[in-house]
């Protein structure tokens, strides 16, 4: 276990129906392999000790005795394995036969969990051999000890308090109110399912949907182990379809009809955080009767096998990215459309710099005006060249405005800024914050006055990444009348522009592609040799790192140590640890110190799971201390 990540495994051993000795050897082989892979939780299929398809052989004492002997041998093999193991076994209790999951750890049987819902339809005939169990927890004799038996158990790891597990069996998942709902409310962060789900055409996709949905609904990790090769094919066939999910996302999945082990890591601290964040998760249900059983685990694994994307705000490439881009642009445009309608604004006024953010804001304005049926000439796009403006960005501004058919204005502000320097007694040769910010504030002044003059609304261009870092001039580009990019991170801005460029084609596509190829810069310092001298990512760090840190630090509340661990995994081979640490410390320092800028943000549409509006997702005092976070980050 590292930083709350628990390595879990679903195993489908090759079995022989009713041959408990052969099956025991197969199960022990899987336990050995899982231990070698560092698994801390291992789940086997339903009734795998003897086989799900034994039929009326379940009534034979020979089979039941063989299954019990096998279970004791398997339990003993978990001594020193460092994992919690669930295996399926038939168990006779007080003369009644139950289909059970046996929980094993440290050489012992911890508990038996009987199946609650027994299918007796179509190809299933479980009630012929088994009884459902709906009673309270009891103790039963097994192997010379009194073993807990019942449905209401949560297993808690001694070494990681958020590593909590509960079990359900096959059909329990398919009913309208699965036991896993109560298990999750009782504190289980991981649900295991011992299953023998036969394969029919189309069933695998439905099974994926069911497991994903239940893990999302219960905000849990879900480990689903399915019966496979070796079960009887008299009337059915089993594919060994194993699944590992976390909060609606499939982390790992086995190929159909391929026995073996499927592994991944479930982040139990992330699940615990999400449940705390959702004030509707715990509904006050009566969960009396649940017991907690402790276990020990700890696998020898070093690196994550689950994928960690470098761009957590950006979907995988292809159609998913295009669909997401279209949705986000439509959301941005819908927000602006409503604001334009409500204020009865005749124009939308925005500054165009030739950079990424203003290009995206202009594209959103065009969509909003088209949706309103308004002439694009009502979009007043203004380029305001000053000391740092390069010819490339200036020309791109003009070309983009022309290609989109909006009203273009060029208002040089150098003389006005120099006049302001004279008024405040600032030496133009002193290129400090006053030198830079005076230009940004002058541009905002121009836009605000043009909006007043044309009965318009100033559209803000600043993005989420800039707000997180405070990379905005207070009461300059920080201010507007509606911020369409306020919850769009910089790494996503590029993909939205690229998508819209491809959709528009022609001259608009050509100029947008050049904008995408331009260095990110506020252009507040004079060019060097006609080229951009002030490069944002050299000053504040790579946006792909800051967006990565923002996602995990804010959306998931991870501590610096865990964010750093994930960054090491995602950016292995690209950034050295020293670089990751440098910009992580910088991120926390800037994020805390710049909250005052976010405390007075203009309205803006929320488009994703991370937003910093003081009226919505993020309420933080402007004078909160960063010392705890910085201490941890600096000591990495």
C-alpha positions in Angstrom: 0.0 0.0 0.0 1.4 3.4 -1.0 -0.4 6.7 -0.5 -3.8 4.9 -0.2 -3.3 2.8 -3.3 -4.2 -0.9 -2.7 -3.1 -3.5 -5.2 -6.1 -5.8 -5.8 -6.5 -8.8 -8.0 -9.3 -10.9 -9.5 -8.4 -14.5 -10.2 -10.1 -17.1 -12.4 -8.3 -20.4 -11.9 -8.8 -23.3 -14.2 -10.9 -25.9 -12.3 -12.4 -29.3 -12.6 -16.0 -29.8 -11.5 -16.2 -31.5 -8.1 -12.4 -32.1 -8.0 -11.6 -30.1 -4.9 -7.9 -31.3 -4.8 -7.2 -30.1 -8.3 -9.0 -26.9 -7.7 -7.1 -26.3 -4.4 -3.8 -26.6 -6.3 -5.1 -24.1 -8.9 -6.2 -21.7 -6.2 -2.9 -22.0 -4.3 -1.0 -21.3 -7.6 -3.0 -18.1 -8.0 -2.3 -17.0 -4.5 1.4 -17.6 -5.0 1.3 -15.5 -8.3 -0.8 -12.8 -6.6 1.7 -12.5 -3.8 4.6 -12.2 -6.3 2.7 -9.4 -7.9 2.2 -7.6 -4.6 -1.5 -8.1 -4.3 -3.1 -7.0 -1.0 -6.6 -8.2 -1.9 -7.4 -11.3 -4.0 -10.9 -12.4 -5.1 -11.8 -15.8 -6.6 -15.1 -16.8 -8.3 -18.2 -18.1 -6.7 -18.0 -21.7 -5.5 -14.6 -22.1 -7.2 -13.3 -24.7 -4.6 -15.7 -27.3 -6.1 -17.2 -25.6 -9.2 -20.4 -23.7 -9.6 -21.9 -26.3 -11.9 -21.9 -29.3 -9.5 -25.7 -29.5 -9.6 -27.1 -32.2 -7.3 -23.6 -33.2 -6.3 -23.9 -30.3 -3.8 -26.1 -32.6 -1.8 -23.3 -35.1 -1.4 -21.4 -35.1 1.9 -18.3 -36.3 0.0 -18.2 -33.1 -1.9 -19.0 -30.8 1.0 -16.3 -32.6 3.2 -13.8 -32.2 0.4 -14.7 -28.5 0.0 -14.2 -27.9 3.8 -10.9 -29.7 3.8 -9.8 -27.7 0.8 -10.8 -24.4 2.4 -8.7 -25.1 5.5 -5.7 -25.8 3.3 -6.2 -22.7 1.3 -6.7 -20.6 4.5 -3.4 -22.0 5.9 -1.6 -20.9 2.7 -2.5 -17.3 3.3 -0.1 -17.2 6.3 2.5 -14.6 5.4 0.9 -13.8 2.0 0.1 -10.2 3.1 -3.3 -10.2 1.5 -7.0 -10.6 2.2 -8.4 -13.5 0.1 -12.0 -14.3 -0.8 -12.8 -17.7 -2.1 -16.2 -19.3 -3.0 -17.3 -22.4 -1.1 -20.5 -24.4 -0.3 -21.0 -24.5 3.5 -23.5 -26.5 5.6 -24.7 -24.6 8.7 -27.3 -26.1 11.0 -28.3 -28.6 8.4 -28.8 -25.9 5.7 -26.5 -25.5 2.7 -25.3 -22.0 1.8 -23.4 -20.6 -1.1 -20.7 -18.6 0.7 -17.7 -16.3 0.3 -15.0 -17.2 2.8 -12.7 -14.4 3.9 -9.2 -15.6 4.6 -6.2 -13.8 6.1 -3.0 -14.7 7.9 -3.7 -18.4 7.8 -7.2 -18.2 9.2 -10.8 -18.1 8.1 -12.0 -14.6 9.2 -15.7 -15.0 8.2 -18.3 -16.6 6.0 -20.6 -14.4 3.9 -23.6 -16.3 2.5 -25.3 -15.3 -0.7 -28.5 -13.3 -0.2 -30.2 -13.5 -3.6 -30.4 -16.9 -5.4 -31.4 -16.9 -9.0 -34.0 -19.5 -10.0 -34.9 -18.4 -13.5 -33.8 -19.3 -17.1 -30.6 -21.4 -16.9 -30.2 -20.8 -13.1 -31.6 -23.2 -10.5 -29.8 -22.4 -7.3 -32.7 -22.8 -4.9 -32.7 -26.5 -5.7 -29.5 -26.8 -3.7 -29.0 -23.7 -1.6 -30.9 -21.5 0.8 -30.7 -17.7 0.8 -29.6 -16.0 4.1 -31.2 -12.9 5.4 -30.6 -13.2 9.1 -28.2 -11.4 11.4 -24.6 -12.2 12.0 -23.9 -15.3 14.1 -21.0 -17.6 15.0 -20.6 -21.1 13.7 -18.1 -23.9 14.4 -15.5 -24.5 11.7 -12.0 -26.1 12.0 -12.2 -26.1 15.8 -13.0 -22.4 16.1 -16.1 -20.1 16.2 -16.2 -18.2 12.9 -18.4 -15.2 12.2 -21.2 -16.0 9.7 -23.5 -13.5 8.1 -24.0 -10.7 5.6 -23.0 -7.6 7.6 -19.3 -7.6 7.8 -16.8 -4.9 6.9 -13.2 -5.9 6.9 -10.7 -3.2 7.9 -7.0 -3.3 7.3 -4.8 -2.6 10.4 -2.1 -0.9 8.2 -4.4 1.4 6.2 -7.7 2.4 7.9 -9.3 3.4 4.6 -8.7 -0.1 3.2 -12.1 -1.5 4.0 -13.8 -4.4 2.2 -17.2 -6.1 2.0 -18.5 -8.9 -0.1 -21.5 -9.8 -2.2 -22.0 -12.8 -4.5 -23.0 -12.8 -8.2 -26.8 -12.3 -8.3 -26.6 -9.9 -5.3 -25.3 -7.3 -7.8 -28.1 -7.9 -10.3 -31.0 -7.1 -8.0 -32.6 -3.7 -7.6 -31.1 -3.1 -4.1 -27.7 -4.9 -4.0 -26.2 -5.6 -0.5 -23.2 -3.5 -1.7 -25.3 -0.4 -1.1 -25.6 -1.1 2.6 -21.9 -2.3 2.7 -20.7 1.0 1.3 -22.9 3.0 3.7 -21.4 0.9 6.5 -17.9 2.0 5.5 -16.7 -0.5 2.9 -14.5 1.4 0.3 -14.0 -1.8 -1.8 -16.7 -4.2 -2.7 -15.8 -7.7 -3.9 -18.0 -9.9 -5.9 -17.5 -13.7 -6.2 -19.4 -14.6 -9.4 -20.3 -17.4 -11.8 -21.9 -15.4 -14.5 -22.3 -17.5 -17.6 -21.6 -16.0 -21.0 -24.3 -15.2 -23.6 -24.3 -12.9 -26.5 -24.2 -9.2 -25.3 -23.9 -10.1 -21.7 -20.3 -8.9 -21.3 -21.2 -5.4 -22.2 -24.1 -5.4 -19.8 -21.9 -6.8 -17.1 -19.3 -4.0 -17.6 -22.1 -1.5 -17.4 -23.5 -3.0 -14.2 -20.1 -3.2 -12.4 -19.1 0.4 -13.5 -22.5 1.8 -12.4 -22.4 0.1 -9.0 -18.9 1.3 -8.3 -20.0 4.8 -9.2 -23.2 4.6 -7.3 -21.5 3.4 -4.1 -18.4 5.5 -4.7 -16.3 2.4 -4.3 -13.7 0.2 -5.7 -15.3 -3.0 -7.2 -13.4 -6.3 -7.8 -15.5 -8.8 -9.8 -14.1 -12.3 -10.2 -15.9 -14.6 -12.6 -16.0 -18.3 -13.2 -14.2 -19.5 -16.3 -12.5 -22.5 -17.9 -13.3 -25.8 -16.2 -16.9 -25.2 -15.3 -19.3 -27.7 -17.0 -20.5 -26.8 -20.5 -23.5 -29.1 -20.4 -25.8 -26.1 -20.8 -23.7 -23.0 -20.2 -20.3 -21.6 -21.0 -18.2 -19.4 -18.6 -15.8 -16.8 -19.9 -13.9 -15.7 -16.7 -14.8 -12.1 -17.2 -12.9 -10.3 -14.4 -13.3 -6.6 -13.8 -11.7 -4.0 -11.5 -13.4 -0.7 -11.2 -13.1 2.5 -9.2 -15.9 5.0 -8.9 -17.3 4.3 -12.4 -14.0 3.8 -14.2 -12.7 0.4 -15.4 -9.1 0.1 -14.2 -8.4 -3.4 -15.5 -10.4 -6.1 -17.3 -9.5 -9.7 -18.4 -9.9 -11.0 -21.9 -12.9 -13.3 -22.2 -12.1 -17.0 -22.1 -8.6 -16.5 -20.7 -8.1 -17.8 -17.2 -5.5 -16.0 -14.9 -5.1 -13.0 -12.7 -6.1 -9.4 -13.4 -4.5 -6.7 -11.2 -4.7 -3.0 -10.6 -4.6 -0.5 -7.7 -7.6 1.0 -6.1 -7.1 4.4 -4.4 -9.0 4.0 -1.1 -8.1 7.4 0.2 -9.5 9.0 -2.9 -12.7 7.1 -2.4 -12.9 8.1 1.3 -12.3 11.8 0.3 -15.1 11.7 -2.3 -17.5 10.3 0.2 -16.7 13.0 2.7 -17.1 15.6 0.0 -20.6 14.4 -0.9 -22.8 15.4 1.9 -25.6 13.2 0.4 -23.6 10.0 0.5 -24.5 9.0 4.1 -28.2 9.2 4.3 -28.8 8.2 7.9 -29.9 4.7 7.0 -30.2 2.2 9.8 -27.1 0.1 9.5 -27.3 -1.7 12.8 -25.9 -5.2 13.0 -22.7 -4.5 11.0 -19.4 -5.8 12.5 -15.9 -4.8 11.7 -13.3 -7.5 11.3 -9.6 -6.6 11.3 -7.0 -8.0 8.9 -3.4 -7.4 8.0 -2.0 -6.8 4.5 1.0 -5.4 2.7 2.2 -6.3 -0.7 5.7 -5.8 -2.1 5.0 -3.6 -5.1 6.8 -0.4 -6.2 5.1 1.3 -9.1 1.5 1.8 -10.2 0.2 -0.5 -12.9 -3.0 1.7 -13.4 -2.6 4.5 -15.9 -1.9 8.0 -14.6 -2.6 10.6 -17.4 -0.3 13.6 -17.8 -3.3 15.5 -18.8 -6.1 14.7 -16.3 -8.4 17.4 -17.7 -8.1 16.2 -21.3 -9.9 13.0 -22.5 -8.1 10.3 -24.4 -7.5 11.2 -28.1 -10.0 10.5 -30.8 -13.8 10.7 -30.8 -14.0 11.0 -27.0 -11.9 14.2 -27.1 -13.9 15.6 -30.0 -17.2 14.9 -28.2 -15.8 16.6 -25.0 -14.6 19.6 -27.0 -17.9 20.1 -28.6 -19.7 19.8 -25.3 -17.5 22.3 -23.5 -17.7 24.9 -26.3 -21.4 24.5 -26.3 -21.5 25.0 -22.5 -19.4 28.1 -22.7 -21.5 29.5 -25.5 -24.7 28.7 -23.7 -23.5 30.5 -20.5 -22.5 33.6 -22.5 -25.7 33.5 -24.6 -27.8 33.6 -21.4 -25.8 36.5 -20.0 -26.1 38.5 -23.2 -29.8 37.9 -23.3 -30.3 38.8 -19.7 -28.3 42.1 -19.8 -29.7 43.0 -23.3 -26.2 43.7 -24.4 -25.9 45.0 -27.9 -22.2 44.0 -28.2 -19.7 41.6 -26.7 -16.4 43.3 -26.2 -13.1 41.5 -25.7 -9.4 42.0 -26.2 -7.6 39.8 -28.7 -3.9 39.3 -28.1 -3.0 36.6 -30.6 -2.7 34.1 -27.8 -4.6 31.0 -26.8 -7.1 32.3 -24.2 -8.4 35.3 -26.2 -8.7 33.1 -29.3 -10.9 30.6 -27.4 -13.0 33.4 -25.9 -13.6 34.9 -29.4 -14.6 31.4 -30.7 -17.1 31.1 -27.9 -18.5 34.6 -28.6 -19.0 33.6 -32.2 -20.9 30.5 -31.2 -23.1 32.5 -28.7 -23.9 35.2 -31.3 -24.8 32.5 -33.9 -27.1 30.8 -31.4 -28.8 34.1 -30.7 -29.2 34.8 -34.4 -27.2 38.0 -34.0 -24.9 39.5 -36.5 -21.3 38.7 -35.7 -20.4 42.4 -36.3 -21.9 42.9 -32.8 -18.7 41.2 -31.5 -16.3 44.1 -30.9 -12.8 42.4 -30.9 -10.0 44.8 -30.0 -6.3 44.4 -30.3 -4.3 46.8 -28.2 -0.6 46.7 -29.2 1.9 48.0 -26.6 5.5 47.6 -25.6 5.7 43.8 -25.7 3.5 43.1 -28.8 5.2 41.2 -31.5 4.2 41.4 -35.2 3.3 37.7 -35.2 0.7 38.0 -32.5 -0.6 41.3 -33.8 -1.1 39.9 -37.3 -2.7 36.7 -36.0 -5.2 38.9 -34.1 -6.2 40.8 -37.2 -6.4 37.6 -39.3 -8.5 35.8 -36.8 -11.0 38.6 -36.5 -11.3 38.9 -40.2 -11.7 35.1 -40.7 -14.5 35.0 -38.1 -16.3 38.1 -39.5 -16.4 40.1 -36.3 -15.8 43.9 -35.9 -12.1 44.5 -35.6 -10.6 47.5 -33.7 -6.9 48.3 -33.2 -6.3 50.7 -30.4 -2.6 51.3 -29.6 -2.1 52.0 -25.9 1.6 52.8 -25.7 1.0 56.6 -25.5 -1.8 56.3 -23.0 0.4 54.1 -20.8 3.3 56.5 -21.1 1.0 59.3 -20.0 0.0 57.2 -17.0 3.6 56.7 -16.2 4.1 60.4 -16.2 1.1 60.9 -14.0 2.4 58.5 -11.3 6.0 59.4 -11.7 7.2 56.0 -13.0 10.4 55.7 -15.1 9.6 53.7 -18.2 13.1 52.1 -18.0 12.2 50.5 -14.7 10.4 47.4 -15.9 8.9 46.2 -12.7 5.3 45.1 -11.8 4.0 48.6 -12.3 5.5 48.7 -15.8 3.9 45.4 -16.7 0.5 45.7 -15.0 -0.1 49.3 -16.2 -0.5 47.8 -19.7 -2.9 45.1 -18.6 -5.0 47.6 -16.6 -5.0 50.1 -19.5 -6.4 47.3 -21.8 -9.1 46.5 -19.3 -10.0 50.2 -19.0 -10.3 50.5 -22.8 -12.5 47.4 -23.0 -14.8 48.6 -20.1 -15.2 52.0 -21.7 -15.9 50.6 -25.1 -18.6 48.3 -23.6 -20.2 51.3 -21.9 -20.1 53.2 -25.1 -21.7 50.4 -27.2 -24.1 49.1 -24.6 -22.0 46.0 -24.4 -20.6 43.4 -22.1 -16.8 42.7 -21.6 -16.0 39.1 -22.1 -13.1 37.8 -19.9 -10.4 35.6 -21.5 -8.5 34.4 -18.4 -8.4 30.6 -17.8 -8.5 28.3 -14.8 -4.8 27.7 -14.7 -4.0 31.4 -14.6 -6.5 31.8 -11.8 -5.0 29.0 -9.8 -1.5 30.5 -10.1 -2.7 34.1 -9.7 -1.1 34.8 -13.1 -3.4 37.7 -13.9 -3.2 41.4 -13.2 -5.5 42.3 -10.4 -8.2 44.6 -11.8 -6.6 44.1 -15.2 -7.1 41.0 -17.3 -8.4 39.5 -14.0 -11.6 41.5 -14.4 -14.5 41.3 -16.9 -18.3 41.2 -17.0 -18.4 37.4 -17.8 -15.5 35.0 -17.8 -16.1 32.3 -20.4 -12.8 30.5 -19.8 -12.9 30.7 -16.0 -13.0 26.9 -15.5 -11.1 25.8 -18.5 -7.5 24.8 -17.7 -4.7 25.8 -20.1 -4.0 22.2 -21.2 -7.6 21.9 -22.3 -7.6 25.3 -24.0 -5.3 24.0 -26.7 -7.5 21.0 -27.5 -10.6 23.1 -27.7 -9.0 25.5 -30.2 -7.6 22.7 -32.2 -11.0 21.1 -32.4 -12.7 24.3 -33.5 -9.9 25.0 -36.0 -10.6 21.7 -37.7 -14.4 22.3 -37.6 -14.1 25.8 -39.2 -11.4 25.1 -41.7 -10.1 27.7 -44.2 -8.4 30.9 -43.0 -9.7 30.5 -39.5 -8.0 27.1 -39.2 -4.7 28.4 -40.6 -4.5 31.3 -38.1 -5.6 29.2 -35.2 -2.9 26.6 -35.9 -0.3 29.4 -35.8 -1.8 30.7 -32.5 -1.4 27.1 -31.1 2.3 27.2 -32.3 3.0 30.5 -30.5 4.8 30.7 -27.2 2.5 31.5 -24.2 3.2 35.0 -23.1 1.5 38.1 -21.6 3.7 40.2 -23.9 4.3 42.9 -21.3 8.1 43.2 -21.9 9.6 44.4 -25.2 10.4 41.8 -27.8 14.0 40.6 -28.4 14.9 40.5 -32.1 11.2 40.8 -32.9 10.4 37.6 -30.9 8.6 37.1 -27.6 10.9 37.8 -24.7 8.6 37.0 -21.8 7.7 33.3 -21.8 5.2 32.3 -19.2 6.2 28.7 -18.7 9.8 29.8 -18.0 8.6 32.1 -15.3 5.8 30.1 -13.6 6.6 26.6 -14.8 5.1 24.2 -17.3 1.3 24.4 -17.5 1.0 20.6 -17.9 2.6 20.2 -14.4 0.5 22.9 -12.8 -2.7 21.6 -14.3 -1.7 18.1 -13.0 -1.0 19.5 -9.5 -4.3 21.5 -9.6 -6.4 18.5 -10.4 -5.0 16.3 -7.7 -4.5 18.9 -5.0 -7.9 20.6 -5.4 -10.3 18.1 -6.9 -9.1 15.2 -4.8 -7.5 16.9 -1.8 -4.3 14.9 -2.1 -1.4 15.9 0.1 1.8 17.1 -1.6 3.6 13.8 -1.0 0.9 11.9 -3.0 0.7 14.5 -5.7 4.4 14.2 -6.2 4.2 10.3 -6.3 1.6 10.5 -9.0 3.7 13.1 -10.9 6.7 10.8 -10.8 4.6 8.1 -12.3 2.9 10.2 -15.0 6.0 12.2 -16.1 8.6 9.5 -15.7 11.3 10.1 -18.3 10.2 13.7 -19.0 10.9 15.7 -15.8 13.5 14.9 -13.2 12.3 14.6 -9.6 14.0 17.9 -8.7 12.0 19.7 -11.4 8.7 18.2 -10.3 9.5 19.2 -6.7 10.5 22.8 -7.7 7.2 23.5 -9.5 5.1 21.6 -6.9 6.5 23.9 -4.2 5.8 26.9 -6.5 2.3 25.7 -7.1 1.4 25.6 -3.4 3.0 28.9 -2.7 1.2 30.7 -5.5 -2.1 28.9 -5.0 -2.4 30.0 -1.4 -0.9 33.5 -1.8 -3.2 34.4 -4.8 -6.5 33.4 -3.3 -7.5 37.1 -2.9 -7.7 37.4 -6.7 -10.1 34.4 -6.9 -12.3 35.8 -4.0 -13.7 38.5 -6.3 -14.0 36.7 -9.7 -16.5 37.7 -12.3 -19.3 35.2 -13.1 -18.3 32.4 -15.4 -19.7 29.0 -16.4 -18.4 25.9 -14.7 -17.5 23.2 -17.3 -15.6 20.5 -15.4 -15.0 19.0 -12.0 -12.6 21.7 -10.9 -13.7 25.3 -10.6 -12.4 28.1 -8.3 -15.4 30.4 -8.1 -15.9 31.8 -4.6 -19.6 31.4 -5.1 -19.4 27.8 -6.2 -16.8 25.1 -5.7 -14.0 26.8 -3.8 -14.4 28.7 -0.6 -11.0 29.5 0.9 -9.9 32.5 3.1 -7.5 34.8 1.3 -5.2 34.7 4.3 -5.0 30.9 4.8 -1.5 29.7 5.6 0.3 27.4 3.3 2.9 26.3 5.8 1.7 22.7 6.3 1.5 22.1 2.6 4.8 23.8 1.9 6.6 22.0 4.7 5.5 18.6 3.2 6.4 19.6 -0.3 9.8 21.1 0.6 10.8 18.0 2.5 10.1 15.6 -0.3 
